[in-house]
Amino acid sequence: MVGESPKEGKSVSGYDANYDKAKEVEEFDETKAGVMGLVDSGVSRIPRFFIHPPENLPKSSNTCDFSLQVPLIDLEGFEDCRRTEIVDRIFEASETWGFFQLINHGVPVSVMDEMIEGVRGFHEQPKEVKMEIYSRDYKKPVRFFCNGDLLVTKGAANWRDTIAFDFRDGQLDPELFPQICRKAVNQYMKHMIKLRTILSALLSEALGLSSDYLASMECMETESLVCHYYPPCPEPDLTLGATKHSDPSFLTILLQDNIGGLQVLHQNHWIDVPFVQGALVINIGDFVQLITNDRFRSVEHRVLVRGVASRISVACFFYPSTVNKFKPFEPIKELLFDNPPIYRATHIVEYMAYFRSKGLDGTSTLTHFKL
């Protein structure tokens, strides 16, 4: 029955002839209510398919080295006096961390706050309202779902619900947005497109290329806005909000609330990415690691679950334009410096098909494309 954990004394990872995971997952998915539906129903124990093996859960021995901090970069002055300094800092952060926090980026705090509240408003509606757009069809431009890989992953599910908006070549009719978050999404995306242009130029220069190099590749023309909601969990020590993974995008811009839970794997330590007022989190995606031949790093990260507070995050993933969806991307020759390419050429359709086929299973998608 959905909502029941294993009985006391029974091994979660051990063999149980009476447990039918596929059936339980299917029954849960058919409710179209997501994780929030479980919370609303008053469950005190989480369904077994949400329980992660102990080795994947946080351990005090390797969680949070407080001497290490994710770089914080101030974008003020990027157009003139501080541009060289900012480019150098982006280079260092992208090469060593793959993550950095950005302040003075031009997105008003009011716009970010309204986006967070818009996502909260959507996810905290009655399930009957959300069910109307519940779908696992990636072709639908706006859809609500729980765990995109729920029906394919062999691992445990993550404790989160999502509404996603696919802006193909930056375009999506606002009339398709749920009314409760329509204004917030529309305003937020206008700023994401502006910031994408700025970051594209700064990353190009950080690589020693012309400022318009990445823009000319049209590798960040399509945006997928993925709005996660992590409800309070009755057994937070048994599950995760997001399994260890790296992003299959070129670049990700993340807005997170003040609850915390995001961690990045750095020097074999899980490091908290703390909430900073007015900051956006930037992380390098798999495709940038591929085209830079491992110079810039797409780093694994995860999300921990909280027991009493809901958490909200909004990730804007950047992908190639739709006309370039079959364009092969490979290590940039100017960046090889007589070194052999590490990855074979691939296009975004092939890459995403493999990523989706295996789900968030804790393994790297990039490894599959190594020469």
NUKOL-793761 format. One record per residue: chain; residue in one letter; z, y, x of N, C-alpha, C in turn. Coordinates in steps of 0.05 Angstrom, whole numbers, plus 5000, padded with zeros to 4 digits. Atoms other than C-alpha are relative to their C-alpha. Layout:
chain|resn|n.pz|n.py|n.px|ca.pz|ca.py|ca.px|c.pz|c.py|c.px
A|a|Z|Y|X|Z|Y|X|Z|Y|X
...
% end
This chain:
chain|resn|n.pz|n.py|n.px|ca.pz|ca.py|ca.px|c.pz|c.py|c.px
A|m|5000|4976|5017|5000|5000|5000|5000|5025|5017
A|v|5001|4976|4985|4982|5069|5027|5027|5014|4999
A|g|4974|4985|4999|5044|5107|5051|5023|4983|5009
A|e|4978|5016|4991|5084|5047|5074|4996|4993|5030
A|s|5000|5007|4972|5101|5035|5148|5007|4970|5002
A|p|4991|5028|4996|5114|4966|5179|5029|4997|4994
A|k|4972|5005|5005|5179|4935|5159|5016|4999|5026
A|e|4983|5000|4977|5238|4940|5207|4998|4974|5015
A|g|5001|5024|4984|5233|4892|5265|4973|4989|5005
A|k|5027|5010|4997|5159|4880|5259|4984|5017|5020
A|s|5015|4985|4980|5115|4899|5318|4976|5015|4988
A|v|5023|4984|5010|5066|4955|5303|4974|4990|5012
A|s|5024|5007|4986|5017|4932|5356|4995|4970|4999
A|g|5003|5029|5001|5029|4858|5346|4982|4990|4977
A|y|5017|5012|5021|4987|4811|5304|5015|4996|4974
A|d|4988|5003|5027|5002|4811|5230|4978|4990|4981
A|a|5021|5012|5016|4960|4764|5188|4998|5013|4972
A|n|5000|4988|5027|4980|4801|5124|4991|5028|4999
A|y|5007|4971|5000|4959|4870|5146|4969|5003|5002
A|d|5029|4995|5001|4888|4892|5128|4996|5030|5004
A|k|5003|4971|4994|4877|4958|5163|4976|5012|4986
A|a|5024|4989|5013|4806|4967|5137|5004|5006|4971
A|k|4995|4996|5028|4829|4959|5066|5019|5024|4995
A|e|4982|4977|5004|4887|5008|5074|4986|5026|5006
A|v|5015|4976|4994|4842|5059|5107|4981|5008|4977
A|e|5018|4995|5022|4791|5052|5052|5014|5010|4975
A|e|4985|4991|5023|4843|5060|4998|5009|5028|5003
A|f|4991|4973|4994|4870|5122|5032|4976|5020|4997
A|d|5024|4982|5001|4800|5152|5040|4991|5005|4972
A|e|5009|4997|5028|4784|5140|4967|5017|5019|4984
A|t|4984|4981|5014|4841|5184|4946|4989|5028|5003
A|k|5012|4974|4994|4803|5243|4977|5022|5023|5001
A|a|4978|4981|5000|4871|5277|4983|5010|5006|5028
A|g|4993|4995|4972|4879|5272|5059|5030|4995|5005
A|v|4972|5003|4991|4945|5273|5097|5018|5016|4982
A|m|4983|4983|5017|4970|5330|5054|5006|4986|4974
A|g|4995|5015|5024|4963|5284|4994|5024|4981|5004
A|l|4977|5017|4994|5013|5236|5027|5025|5016|4999
A|v|4976|4983|4999|5061|5293|5040|5008|5009|4972
A|d|4995|4991|5027|5054|5319|4969|5012|4977|4983
A|s|4990|5022|5015|5069|5249|4943|5029|4992|5008
A|g|4973|5005|4992|5135|5249|4980|5005|4976|5018
A|v|4996|5023|4983|5124|5193|5030|5022|5006|5021
A|s|4979|4998|4979|5183|5181|5078|4992|4985|5025
A|r|5010|5015|4977|5144|5134|5123|4970|5002|5000
A|i|5029|4996|4998|5073|5141|5148|4985|4973|4999
A|p|5016|5025|5001|5018|5089|5135|4996|4989|5029
A|r|5002|5013|4974|5011|5039|5192|4976|5010|5016
A|f|5024|4993|4985|4941|5062|5211|5002|5028|5013
A|f|4995|4974|4986|4970|5130|5232|5019|4996|5024
A|i|4981|5004|4978|5018|5098|5281|4986|4993|5026
A|h|5013|5003|4974|4996|5104|5353|5016|4981|5018
A|p|4985|5017|4981|5014|5054|5408|5018|5017|5018
A|p|4981|4985|4984|5074|5075|5449|4989|5013|5025
A|e|5011|4989|4975|5033|5085|5512|4984|5025|4997
A|n|5015|4976|5006|4993|5140|5478|5017|5023|4991
A|l|4982|4979|5011|5053|5179|5453|5014|5014|5023
A|p|4986|4984|4979|5091|5233|5491|5024|4985|5012
A|k|4977|5011|4986|5140|5209|5544|5013|5023|5016
A|s|4986|4979|4985|5193|5253|5576|4992|5000|5029
A|s|5006|5002|4971|5171|5229|5645|4974|5014|5008
A|n|5025|4987|4993|5101|5259|5641|4992|5022|4982
A|t|5006|4979|5019|5105|5312|5588|5011|5027|5010
A|c|4993|4972|4995|5105|5386|5606|5013|5005|5027
A|d|4990|4989|4974|5112|5409|5678|5000|5030|4997
A|f|4998|4971|5007|5138|5479|5666|4992|5018|5024
A|s|5009|4983|4977|5116|5502|5736|4970|5005|4998
A|l|5028|4996|5003|5044|5497|5713|4994|5014|4974
A|q|5006|4985|5024|5016|5547|5664|4970|5005|4997
A|v|5029|4995|5006|4947|5553|5631|4994|5029|5007
A|p|5007|4972|4993|4912|5615|5660|4997|5018|4976
A|l|5003|4979|5020|4915|5679|5619|4982|5022|5012
A|i|5020|4981|4990|4855|5725|5628|4997|5023|4981
A|d|5003|4975|5015|4852|5797|5605|4972|5010|5002
A|l|5029|4993|5000|4781|5815|5584|4996|5030|5000
A|e|5004|4971|5000|4794|5890|5583|4986|5010|5025
A|g|5015|4990|4977|4744|5926|5628|4978|4982|5009
A|f|5020|5019|4991|4695|5868|5630|4972|5013|5003
A|e|5027|4988|4999|4636|5916|5621|4997|5019|5024
A|d|5003|4982|4977|4652|5959|5682|5018|4993|5023
A|c|4984|5001|4975|4709|5965|5732|5012|4973|5006
A|r|4986|5026|4994|4741|5896|5724|4982|4976|4998
A|r|5018|5023|5005|4679|5853|5714|5001|4979|5022
A|t|5000|5019|4978|4679|5822|5783|5026|4984|5001
A|e|4974|5013|5000|4754|5806|5779|5001|4980|4977
A|i|5000|5017|5023|4745|5776|5709|4982|4975|5005
A|v|5019|5023|4994|4685|5733|5730|5013|4981|5020
A|d|4987|5017|4980|4725|5707|5790|5022|4984|4987
A|r|4978|5014|5014|4784|5689|5745|4989|4979|4982
A|i|5012|5021|5017|4739|5653|5696|4989|4977|5016
A|f|5009|5021|4982|4707|5615|5753|5023|4981|5008
A|e|4977|5015|4991|4775|5593|5779|5012|4983|4978
A|a|4989|5015|5022|4801|5573|5711|4982|4978|4990
A|s|5019|5020|5010|4738|5536|5691|4997|4977|5020
A|e|5003|5020|4980|4736|5499|5757|5025|4982|5003
A|t|4975|5015|4995|4809|5478|5761|5014|4991|4975
A|w|4986|5007|5025|4835|5477|5689|4981|4991|4978
A|g|5017|5005|5023|4776|5477|5641|5010|5013|4975
A|f|4987|4986|5022|4822|5518|5596|5010|5027|5010
A|f|4985|4975|4995|4845|5590|5594|5004|5014|4974
A|q|4994|4983|5023|4875|5639|5545|4988|5027|5005
A|l|5014|4974|4997|4838|5704|5532|5012|5021|4982
A|i|4990|4978|5016|4867|5770|5510|4981|5024|5003
A|n|5018|4977|5000|4833|5837|5495|4971|4992|4999
A|h|5027|5012|5003|4772|5798|5473|4984|5014|4978
A|g|5015|4985|5021|4752|5846|5416|5003|4989|4972
A|v|4996|5010|5027|4773|5803|5357|5027|5011|4990
A|p|4975|4988|5010|4825|5842|5317|5021|4979|4992
A|v|4979|5018|5008|4892|5809|5307|5000|4996|4970
A|s|5001|5002|5029|4885|5824|5233|4980|4979|4990
A|v|5021|5019|5007|4821|5783|5230|5010|4971|5006
A|m|4989|5027|4993|4855|5724|5266|5021|4992|4980
A|d|4978|5006|5018|4916|5728|5221|4988|4992|4972
A|e|5012|5006|5026|4872|5728|5158|4986|4973|5001
A|m|5013|5026|4997|4834|5668|5185|5021|4978|4998
A|i|4978|5020|5002|4899|5629|5194|5009|4997|4972
A|e|4990|5001|5027|4922|5647|5125|4979|4989|4980
A|g|5022|5012|5016|4854|5630|5095|5000|4970|5002
A|v|4999|5029|4996|4858|5561|5125|5024|4988|4986
A|r|4976|5009|5013|4929|5553|5100|4996|5000|4970
A|g|5004|4999|5028|4909|5575|5031|4982|4978|4990
A|f|5018|5022|5009|4853|5524|5027|5015|4974|5000
A|h|4987|5026|4998|4894|5465|5051|5024|4996|4983
A|e|4976|5003|5017|4955|5480|5009|4994|5003|4970
A|q|5008|5001|5028|4915|5482|4944|5005|4972|4988
A|p|4998|5027|5012|4922|5425|4894|4977|4982|5009
A|k|5020|5019|4989|4885|5363|4917|4974|5000|4983
A|e|5023|5001|5018|4839|5366|4856|4979|5021|5008
A|v|5019|4979|4992|4808|5431|4882|4986|4992|5026
A|k|5012|5007|4974|4797|5405|4953|4981|4976|4998
A|m|5016|5024|5003|4769|5339|4930|4971|5005|4993
A|e|5027|4993|5008|4708|5374|4903|4980|5002|5023
A|i|5018|4998|4976|4681|5383|4974|5007|4979|5021
A|y|4993|5021|4981|4710|5320|5005|4975|4984|5007
A|s|5024|5014|4993|4655|5287|5045|5001|4991|5029
A|r|5004|5010|4972|4639|5246|5108|4971|5003|5009
A|d|5028|4995|4994|4567|5269|5108|4998|5024|5019
A|y|5002|4979|4980|4556|5309|5172|4978|5020|4994
A|k|5022|4982|5006|4494|5340|5142|5008|5022|4980
A|k|4991|4980|5019|4534|5378|5090|5012|5024|5015
A|p|4992|4977|4984|4545|5449|5115|5029|5008|4997
A|v|4972|4995|5004|4615|5455|5085|5012|4975|4988
A|r|4988|5025|5009|4660|5395|5077|5030|4999|5007
A|f|4971|5005|4995|4734|5375|5072|5002|4970|5005
A|f|4996|5028|4994|4757|5310|5103|5026|4996|5016
A|c|4977|5007|4984|4813|5274|5138|4990|4981|5022
A|n|5009|5016|4977|4795|5248|5208|4970|4993|4998
A|g|5028|5005|5001|4721|5251|5219|4992|4972|5008
A|d|5006|5027|4990|4723|5183|5254|5017|4979|4986
A|l|4981|5018|5013|4770|5150|5204|4988|4973|4995
A|l|5012|5025|5007|4721|5096|5184|4987|4985|5023
A|v|5013|5013|4977|4695|5080|5254|5019|4994|5023
A|t|4983|5004|4976|4752|5086|5303|5016|4974|4998
A|k|4983|5024|4998|4788|5024|5326|5029|5007|5005
A|g|4973|4991|4994|4849|5065|5344|5014|5011|4975
A|a|4985|4989|5022|4901|5100|5302|4988|5026|4991
A|a|5009|4975|5011|4885|5158|5256|5018|5023|5009
A|n|4985|4977|4993|4909|5228|5270|5011|5014|4975
A|w|4986|4987|5022|4957|5267|5225|4990|5028|4995
A|r|5012|4974|5005|4911|5323|5203|4978|4998|4979
A|d|5023|4996|5018|4862|5347|5150|4983|5023|5011
A|t|5019|4980|4989|4801|5390|5163|4980|5010|4979
A|i|5024|4990|5014|4751|5436|5130|4982|5011|5021
A|a|5020|4993|4979|4688|5446|5171|4977|5016|4988
A|f|5023|4983|5008|4632|5498|5167|4980|4999|5023
A|d|5021|5002|4980|4567|5486|5204|4980|5023|4998
A|f|5018|4977|4999|4531|5550|5222|4976|4993|5017
A|r|5024|5008|4985|4462|5526|5242|4985|5025|5009
A|d|5012|4976|4988|4433|5578|5289|5014|5025|4991
A|g|4983|4977|5007|4490|5623|5269|4998|5008|4970
A|q|5005|4992|5028|4470|5623|5195|5013|4980|4981
A|l|4990|5017|5021|4507|5597|5134|5007|5019|4976
A|d|4996|4984|5024|4508|5625|5063|5029|5001|4993
A|p|4972|4998|5007|4578|5652|5049|5007|4990|4972
A|e|4995|5010|5028|4570|5631|4976|5008|4971|5001
A|l|4992|5028|4998|4581|5560|5001|5029|4997|5008
A|f|4972|5002|4991|4650|5577|5028|5019|4999|4975
A|p|4980|4999|5022|4711|5563|4983|5009|5029|4997
A|q|4993|4972|5005|4730|5628|4950|5026|5008|5014
A|i|4974|4994|4989|4801|5624|4977|5000|5009|5029
A|c|5002|4993|4972|4778|5632|5049|4973|5013|5008
A|r|5027|4990|4995|4708|5662|5041|5000|5025|5017
A|k|5000|4975|4985|4723|5732|5066|5010|4996|5028
A|a|4989|5005|4974|4765|5707|5124|4981|4986|5019
A|v|5019|5015|4984|4713|5658|5149|4976|5018|5007
A|n|5023|4983|4995|4656|5708|5142|5006|5021|5021
A|q|4993|4980|4981|4692|5762|5181|5005|4988|5028
A|y|4993|5013|4974|4718|5714|5235|4975|4992|5015
A|m|5025|5010|4987|4649|5685|5249|4984|5022|5012
A|k|5014|4977|4989|4619|5753|5260|5011|5007|5028
A|h|4988|4995|4974|4668|5763|5317|4996|4977|5019
A|m|5006|5023|4982|4657|5693|5344|4973|5002|5013
A|i|5027|4998|4989|4583|5706|5352|4999|5022|5021
A|k|4999|4979|4980|4597|5771|5389|5014|4990|5026
A|l|4986|5010|4977|4647|5737|5435|4984|4979|5015
A|r|5017|5020|4987|4599|5680|5448|4981|5013|5019
A|t|5019|4986|4983|4549|5729|5476|5013|5010|5026
A|i|4985|4990|4977|4602|5759|5522|5006|4977|5019
A|l|4992|5023|4983|4627|5692|5547|4977|4986|5013
A|s|5024|5012|4988|4557|5665|5558|4992|5014|5025
A|a|5008|4984|4976|4542|5722|5606|5021|4997|5022
A|l|4979|5003|4980|4609|5717|5642|5000|4973|5013
A|l|5001|5027|4989|4604|5642|5651|4975|4997|5018
A|s|5025|5001|4983|4532|5649|5677|5006|5013|5027
A|e|4994|4986|4975|4556|5699|5729|5020|4985|5016
A|a|4981|5015|4985|4615|5656|5747|4987|4976|5015
A|l|5015|5022|4987|4565|5601|5764|4981|5010|5022
A|g|5018|4988|4980|4528|5649|5809|4971|5002|4990
A|l|5027|4998|5013|4469|5653|5760|4997|5028|4988
A|s|5004|4974|5013|4438|5713|5725|5016|5000|4974
A|s|4982|4998|5024|4480|5738|5666|4987|4989|4975
A|d|5014|5010|5024|4427|5716|5616|4992|4971|5003
A|y|5009|5027|4994|4419|5646|5645|5006|4980|4977
A|l|4992|5019|5021|4459|5606|5593|4988|5009|4973
A|a|5012|4991|5025|4432|5650|5537|4971|4991|4998
A|s|5028|5008|5000|4361|5634|5558|4996|4970|4995
A|m|5000|5028|5006|4378|5560|5552|5004|4994|4970
A|e|4994|5003|5028|4397|5571|5479|5018|4976|4995
A|c|4982|5022|5002|4454|5523|5489|5024|5005|4983
A|m|4976|4993|5016|4505|5560|5446|4992|5016|4976
A|e|5011|4985|5023|4465|5582|5385|5010|4991|4973
A|t|4990|5011|5025|4495|5537|5332|5031|4997|5002
A|e|4971|5001|4999|4569|5541|5314|5010|4981|4978
A|s|4985|5017|5020|4614|5490|5280|5028|5010|5000
A|l|4973|4990|5003|4678|5521|5254|5017|4979|4986
A|v|4984|5023|5009|4730|5466|5246|5028|5009|4997
A|c|4974|4988|5007|4794|5487|5211|5020|4978|4994
A|h|4981|5022|5003|4851|5437|5221|5026|5009|4988
A|y|4973|4996|5011|4915|5432|5182|5016|4975|5006
A|y|4983|5022|4992|4971|5389|5209|5026|5002|4983
A|p|4976|4997|5017|5023|5379|5153|5025|4990|5014
A|p|4975|5011|4990|5096|5366|5166|4999|4969|4998
A|c|5001|5029|4999|5106|5293|5184|5028|4987|4999
A|p|4974|5012|5002|5164|5248|5164|5007|4983|5025
A|e|4995|5016|4976|5156|5206|5228|4983|5011|5023
A|p|5018|4987|4980|5127|5254|5280|5000|4986|5027
A|d|5000|5014|4975|5147|5210|5339|4982|4975|5001
A|l|5017|5024|5001|5100|5155|5316|4970|5006|5000
A|t|5028|4993|5003|5035|5193|5310|4992|5024|5016
A|l|5011|4977|4986|4991|5248|5339|4984|5017|4981
A|g|5018|4983|5016|4955|5308|5310|4972|4998|5009
A|a|5027|5006|4988|4896|5295|5357|5004|4983|5024
A|t|5000|5019|4977|4886|5237|5405|4988|5014|5024
A|k|5011|4990|4975|4871|5252|5477|4969|4999|5000
A|h|5029|4998|5001|4798|5276|5481|4990|5025|5014
A|s|5013|4976|4991|4750|5326|5510|4979|5008|4979
A|d|5018|4991|5021|4703|5368|5467|4971|4994|5007
A|p|5028|5007|4994|4629|5346|5461|4982|5025|4998
A|s|5016|4975|5002|4607|5419|5455|4993|5011|5027
A|f|5004|4985|4975|4583|5469|5507|5026|5016|5005
A|l|4976|4983|4997|4643|5514|5495|5015|5000|4974
A|t|4983|4999|5024|4702|5518|5447|5017|5025|5002
A|i|4981|4978|5003|4739|5580|5424|5020|4992|4978
A|l|4980|5010|5018|4805|5561|5392|5020|5022|4992
A|l|4978|4983|5011|4852|5602|5348|5022|4981|4991
A|q|4978|5017|5009|4921|5571|5340|5023|5018|4990
A|d|4977|4985|5010|4983|5592|5302|5023|4998|5020
A|n|4977|4999|4981|5053|5600|5332|5017|4975|5000
A|i|4984|5024|5002|5077|5529|5318|5001|4984|5025
A|g|5001|5015|4975|5054|5498|5383|4992|4971|4995
A|g|5008|5028|5002|5033|5426|5398|4976|4994|5016
A|l|5024|5005|4983|4968|5435|5437|5009|4996|5029
A|q|4995|5006|4971|4972|5404|5507|4974|4993|5014
A|v|5024|5005|4983|4921|5400|5563|5009|4982|5024
A|l|4994|5018|4977|4920|5345|5617|4991|5013|5026
A|h|5005|4986|4975|4925|5379|5685|5016|4987|5022
A|q|4987|5013|4977|4941|5344|5751|5019|4977|4990
A|n|4986|5023|5011|4963|5283|5710|5026|5007|4986
A|h|4977|4991|5016|5014|5325|5672|4989|5012|4974
A|w|5007|4987|5025|5011|5345|5599|5014|5028|4999
A|i|4991|4973|4999|5018|5421|5598|4997|5013|4973
A|d|5002|4986|5026|5034|5461|5535|4981|5024|5003
A|v|5016|4975|5003|4983|5514|5514|5015|5017|4980
A|p|4982|4986|5019|5034|5563|5484|4985|5021|4984
A|f|5010|4978|5016|5020|5612|5429|5005|5026|5015
A|v|4998|4973|4989|5006|5681|5457|4989|5019|4980
A|q|5009|4982|5020|5002|5738|5408|4973|5013|5007
A|g|5026|4988|4996|4930|5761|5401|4981|4985|5018
A|a|5017|5016|4981|4902|5707|5448|4983|4980|4985
A|l|5017|5023|5008|4846|5658|5438|4999|4981|5023
A|v|5002|5020|4979|4842|5593|5476|4971|4992|5004
A|i|5028|5007|4993|4776|5579|5512|5001|4974|5016
A|n|5002|5023|4983|4758|5511|5537|4971|4991|5003
A|i|5026|5010|4992|4698|5483|5573|4994|4974|4985
A|g|5007|5025|5014|4660|5429|5534|4985|4981|5019
A|d|5013|5021|4984|4627|5365|5559|4973|5009|5011
A|f|5027|4994|4991|4557|5395|5562|5000|5020|5023
A|v|4998|4982|4977|4579|5451|5610|5007|4984|5025
A|q|4994|5017|4977|4610|5398|5655|4975|4985|5009
A|l|5024|5014|4994|4545|5360|5651|4980|5018|5015
A|i|5021|4983|4988|4498|5418|5667|5009|5013|5026
A|t|4990|4989|4974|4544|5444|5723|5006|4978|5020
A|n|4996|5023|4982|4548|5374|5754|5029|4998|5009
A|d|4971|5002|4995|4624|5373|5749|5012|5024|5013
A|r|4987|4976|4988|4634|5443|5777|5020|5012|4981
A|f|4981|4991|5020|4665|5467|5712|5008|4975|4984
A|r|4988|5025|5010|4710|5416|5678|5006|5001|4970
A|s|4993|5005|5028|4715|5392|5606|5024|4982|5000
A|v|4974|5014|4995|4788|5372|5605|5011|4988|4974
A|e|4988|5013|5023|4824|5324|5560|5024|5015|4990
A|h|4977|4987|5013|4874|5352|5511|5008|4985|4975
A|r|4990|5014|5023|4915|5329|5452|5018|5019|4984
A|v|4983|4984|5017|4958|5356|5395|5024|4982|4991
A|l|4976|5013|5009|5030|5335|5381|5006|5007|4971
A|v|4994|4995|5029|5057|5330|5310|5028|5011|4998
A|r|4974|4989|5005|5115|5370|5284|5012|4987|4975
A|g|4987|5013|5022|5167|5344|5236|5004|5017|4975
A|v|4993|4984|5023|5183|5403|5191|4980|5022|4994
A|a|5018|4977|5004|5129|5456|5201|4971|4991|5001
A|s|5029|5005|4999|5055|5454|5186|4988|5016|5023
A|r|5013|4986|4978|5008|5474|5242|4971|5004|4992
A|i|5028|4993|5006|4940|5508|5236|4985|5007|5026
A|s|5017|4991|4978|4884|5514|5287|4971|5002|4990
A|v|5028|4995|5008|4812|5539|5281|4983|4998|5026
A|a|5017|5004|4977|4762|5512|5332|4971|5007|4994
A|c|5029|4994|5002|4693|5543|5340|4985|4987|5022
A|f|5015|5015|4980|4648|5495|5376|4971|5011|5001
A|f|5027|4990|4996|4582|5519|5405|4981|4979|5010
A|y|5020|5020|4994|4520|5475|5407|4972|5013|5003
A|p|5027|4989|4998|4445|5484|5421|4989|5007|4973
A|s|5014|4993|5025|4400|5516|5369|4987|4976|4988
A|t|5012|5023|5013|4370|5470|5318|4972|4993|5011
A|v|5026|5005|4989|4301|5478|5349|5002|4986|5027
A|n|4996|5013|4974|4331|5452|5414|5018|4975|4999
A|k|4981|5023|5003|4370|5393|5386|4990|4976|5015
A|f|5010|5022|4984|4324|5345|5422|4992|5009|5028
A|k|5006|4990|4973|4318|5388|5485|5018|4985|5020
A|p|4983|5014|4981|4342|5348|5545|5015|5020|5018
A|f|4984|4984|4982|4399|5379|5584|5009|4982|5023
A|e|4993|5015|4976|4414|5357|5655|5012|5020|5020
A|p|4988|4982|4980|4450|5385|5717|4979|5021|5009
A|i|5018|4978|4992|4421|5453|5735|4994|4998|5030
A|k|5008|5004|4972|4381|5447|5799|5012|5020|5019
A|e|4989|4979|4983|4407|5513|5826|5029|4995|5008
A|l|4971|5005|4995|4478|5485|5824|5004|4974|5016
A|l|4997|5026|4987|4464|5419|5859|5007|5002|5030
A|f|4995|4996|4971|4464|5446|5931|4997|4975|5016
A|d|5007|5025|4986|4431|5383|5957|5017|4976|4992
A|n|4984|5023|5010|4482|5340|5920|4984|4986|4978
A|p|5015|5014|5021|4454|5286|5875|5012|5006|4972
A|p|4989|4997|5027|4460|5295|5799|5018|4977|4993
A|i|4981|5020|5009|4519|5259|5769|4993|4988|4973
A|y|5006|5009|5028|4491|5254|5698|4970|4999|4996
A|r|5027|5001|5009|4426|5235|5667|4995|5021|4979
A|a|5007|4981|5021|4389|5281|5620|5006|4988|4973
A|t|4995|5008|5027|4409|5277|5547|4998|5024|4981
A|h|5001|4978|5020|4401|5317|5483|5024|4998|4982
A|i|4975|4998|5016|4455|5338|5434|5001|4979|4978
A|v|5000|5021|5021|4433|5289|5380|5009|4974|5011
A|e|4992|5025|4988|4440|5230|5426|5030|5001|5008
A|y|4972|4998|4991|4506|5255|5454|5019|4999|4977
A|m|4982|5000|5023|4537|5269|5387|5000|4973|4985
A|a|5001|5027|5013|4514|5201|5359|5018|4981|5014
A|y|4981|5017|4985|4551|5166|5415|5029|5008|4996
A|f|4973|4990|5004|4612|5210|5408|5011|4992|4973
A|r|4991|5007|5027|4616|5197|5333|5003|4970|4996
A|s|5000|5029|5003|4603|5123|5340|5026|4987|5010
A|k|4976|5011|4988|4665|5112|5382|5026|5014|4990
A|g|4977|4985|5010|4710|5165|5351|5018|5009|5023
A|l|4981|4991|4980|4770|5195|5386|5017|4977|5010
A|d|4987|5025|4991|4788|5131|5422|5014|5003|5027
A|g|4986|4995|4975|4818|5164|5484|4983|4996|5024
A|t|5018|5003|4977|4758|5150|5528|4980|5023|5002
A|s|5019|4978|4996|4709|5200|5558|4972|4993|4990
A|t|5028|5003|5008|4642|5209|5526|4981|5004|5023
A|l|5017|4993|4977|4613|5238|5590|4995|4975|5018
A|t|5003|5023|4982|4624|5173|5628|4976|4983|4993
A|h|5022|5016|5010|4572|5139|5585|4973|5011|5010
A|f|5025|4987|4991|4519|5188|5612|4998|5004|5030
A|k|5001|4998|4970|4534|5181|5686|4978|4982|5011
A|l|5021|5015|4987|4478|5158|5731|5012|4978|5017
% end
